Structure formats: C-alpha cells, structure tokens
C-alpha cells in the first residue's frame, strides 16, 4: 500500500495559497508538509526535505515558478497553478504532471492529484518489474501479465500520459504498460536507447532510415524535436562515413 504523498504549496498570493492548502488537507492521500509565499524560502525547505509533490504558482514577483522548477534538483513532481494560460507549454516542457488554470475547483484539483498518485504507483510497479540496465531484457506488466522482452526487439517507445506503448520488431500490436516515459528512460541503457522527442524513445540499434530530422520505422515517422536534436545529431555524426 502506498504511503500518503508529501505535498507543499507555493504561491505569493495568500488567498490562493490558502485555497490550495485547504484542498490538500481535505484529500486523504495527500499530506501537507508546508506552505510558502516566498519561493526562496520554499527552495531552502526543499534542500532539507524530500517532497513528493509541489503545487507551484508560476507568476511570482521574486522568482517564476518555472525558474524554481529548473533550480530544484529534487525528484518532486510538479503541478503548476496560475492564472496565465500562456505558461502551459513551458510547464509541460519541464515535465510537469499537470497545469491548473486559476480559479480551479476541488474537482479539477483532485483530478490532477490523482494523476500524481497513478504515476507514483507506476514508479512502484517498474521497480517490481525488475528492469536492469545491465541485462539484455526487461519484464513488463501488460494485460495483467508479466512479460519478458528482449531489449534488442524494441524498436521504439511512445508515451501516452501515464502509460507507454512499446513497439516490438515482428509484432503488429504494441505492448501497453502503466509507467511514465521518464521512469522508463532512466532504466534503459543510454548507450542503446535515446529520447528524441517528449513522446518518443528509440532503440538506436534499430534505426535504419533518417529523413529530414525524422526517424523512419516502416510507415511510421518519428520526429526529432529541437530539445533533443543536438544530442541526436552528435550520435549520427559519430557514426557517419
């Protein structure tokens, strides 16, 4: 059984902060560990405490929430809260779990909090599945079964919110499993697998065709996004004749 999720809230507006902390307190699987009007005070707190989840305002006068997310080196999951929808894209680039637009209801809050709970369950699942970067295989839980997959058979992996699809050579249908791209990426050997897009990880040993910054697997074209283009190009250059 999963423990309660340790949570803090950061917002320079007292009423907004009070609303979020109230929502946290009434949610049974969340545990309020602190609330902060100052982002700098929150950063000091985070240096000494392991926090699972941060509800983080974006537009703050001293330090933007997006800047705080970049500075914080912990493993905290982040849900941004803001009245400005134009920050949504940047928030998701920072791998935020969700983005709540003020004013938001408790129902909207709960949907986001439940998303974090599911991701944390997925993190526990992947540890149970025993993925070892030194092995040539992994065990994946799919369709209520634990299946052994050879790493060499993986063509590419596609992320779908809290799930991933694993596409295998010689199989028509992908495997669907409850785990996040971030968790799976950390477990795969980096010499053989590379993330080339927010939604895609590819098996470098399976790449046969590259066309206009896209990796081609049969009829599937996987884009290489700007965020990962430089690293991918370095890999191509190292193997270019």
N, C-alpha and C positions, 0 to 999 in steps of 0.2 A: 504493500500500500504506500502511495506517495505521500511524503510529508507536506505540510502546508507550505505555500510558496511565499518566501520572504519578499516583501514589497516596500518600496519607498515611492513618494510622490515629490516632484519638484515643480514649483510654479511660483512666480513672483507676485501673482495676484492672490491675496489672502482668501477671498471668497471662492475662487476657482480651486485653490488648494484644499479648502475645507470640504468642497463638494467631492473631490476625488478621494480624500481620506475617509470620508463618510461611506462612499461606495466600497472602498477596500474593507472597512471594518464590518460591513454587513455581508461580505462574501465569505462563506465558510472555509474555502480552500486557500484564501489569502491571509497573510499575517503582516500587519502594518509594522514595519521596523523603524520608520521615521518619516518626517515630512519637512521640506525645506523651501523657504522663499528665496534663499541665495544659492545659486548653482555652485559657487566656490565652497560653501560650507558642505554642500552635498558631496562634492568631489573629495573633500577631506574625510568625510564619513566613509565613502566607498573605498578609500585606501586601506581602511582597517576592518571592513566588514564585507563578507561575501553575500551579495544580494541577488536573488533570482530574477526579479522584475522591477523595472523603473517606469513609472508613469511620468513622462517628461514633457513639459511645456517647451515650445520651440522659440517663440518670440519673447526673449527676456533681455532687459537693457544691458546687463553686465556681460552676459555670455549666452549666445544662442544655444538652444537645446541640441541642435545638430553638431555644434562645436564641442559641447560637453560629451556627446556620444563618441566623437572621434578621440577625445582625450582619454576617456575612461578605458582602461585596458582590461577590465574585468570581463567575466562571462555573463554579465547581466543581460537579460532580454529587455527590449525597449518597446514601449507603446508611446508614440508621440501624441500629445494633446495640444491643439492650437486652434485659433480662430481663422487662420490663414491657409486656405487650401493649396496655395502655390508651393508650399514646402513638401507636399506629398511625395513627389518624385525623388527628391533628395533624401527624404526619410527612408524610402524603400531601398535606395542605393546603399544606405548604411545598414541594411539587413534588419530593419525594424520589423517586429512582429505585426504591428498594426498602426493605424493612424486615425485618431479620433478627432473629429471636427467639432469644436465648441459651437453652441452648447449641445452636449450629448446626454442622452438618457441613461438610466441604470441598465436598461436592456442592452443598449449599444455597448456600454462598458463591460457587461457580463459576457457578451459575445467575444470581445477581444481577450478578456481574461481567460475564458475557456480555450481560446486558441493557444495561449501560452501553456495552459495545463496539458493540452494534447501534445504540444511539442516536447514538453518535459517527459511525458510518457514515452514518446518516440525515442528520446535520448536514452531512457532506461532500456527500452526494447533493443536498441542497437548494441548496448553493452551485453545484453543477454544473448544476442545473436552471434557473439564472438567473431568479430571482424578483426583480423590480424594482418597488418601491413606486410609482415614477413612471410605470410603464406601466399599460395597461388590460388586461393579460393576464399569464399566467404559464405556464411549461412544467412539467408534472408527469409524473414517471415512473410509469407504471401498466401492468401486464401486459406488462412488457418493452418498452414503447413510450414515447416521449417525446411527450406530447400538449399542444397549446396550448389553454388555457382562458381565456375572457374573464372578467374579474373580475365583470362585471355579470351573468353567468349563474350565479354561485354563489349558492345560497340559504342553505345553512348547512354547517358542517363539524363532524363528530363525531369525537372522539378515542377510540382503542382501544389503550391502552398505547403501543406503539412505532409504531403506524400511525394514519392518519386516513382517514375516509370523507368525500369531497367530494360533496355533493348539488347537482346542476345543474338549473336550470329546463328543463323539457321532456324530461328523461331519467328513465327508470324506475329504473335502477340507478346507485348512486354509484360514483365512482372510488375505488379503494383504493391508497394510496401509503405507502411507508416513510418517515415523518417524524413528529416529535412535534408536539403542539399548540403547545408553547412556541416551537419554531423557526418554525412557520408563522405564528403570531400576530405575531412580530417582523417578519416580512417583508410582511405585509399592511398596506395604508394604514389607519391608525387612524380616519380621518375616515369610512371606508366600512364597516369591519368592527369588531365588538366581541365580546369574550369575555363571555358571560353566565353561564357555568357551567364547572366544571372540565372538562367533556366537550364543550362546545359553543361555537363561534364562529358568529355570524350576520352576514349581509350586511344592514346597516341599510336599504339602499335596497330590499330585497326584503320588508321587514316590512309586512304589510297588516292583521293582526289581533293584538291583545294581549288576553289574557283571564286575569284573576286571577294576575298575575305569571308568565304563560306566553305564549310567542310561538307563534302558530299558523301552521304551513305545511301547508295542506290538512288531512290527518288526523293530522299529527304535532304534538305539543305539547312545546315546548322550555322547561324550567323556567329561571327566572332565580334563581340561588342568592343567599343572603344576602351572600356575599362581593362580588358584582357588582351587587347591587340598587340601591345608591345612585347609582352612575355611570350605570346604565341609566335610572333614573328621571330623572336630570338631562337625559339626551338626550331623553326623552319630553316633559319639561316645556318644553324649548326649542322643541319643535315642536308644542306643544299650543295649540289655539284655544279 
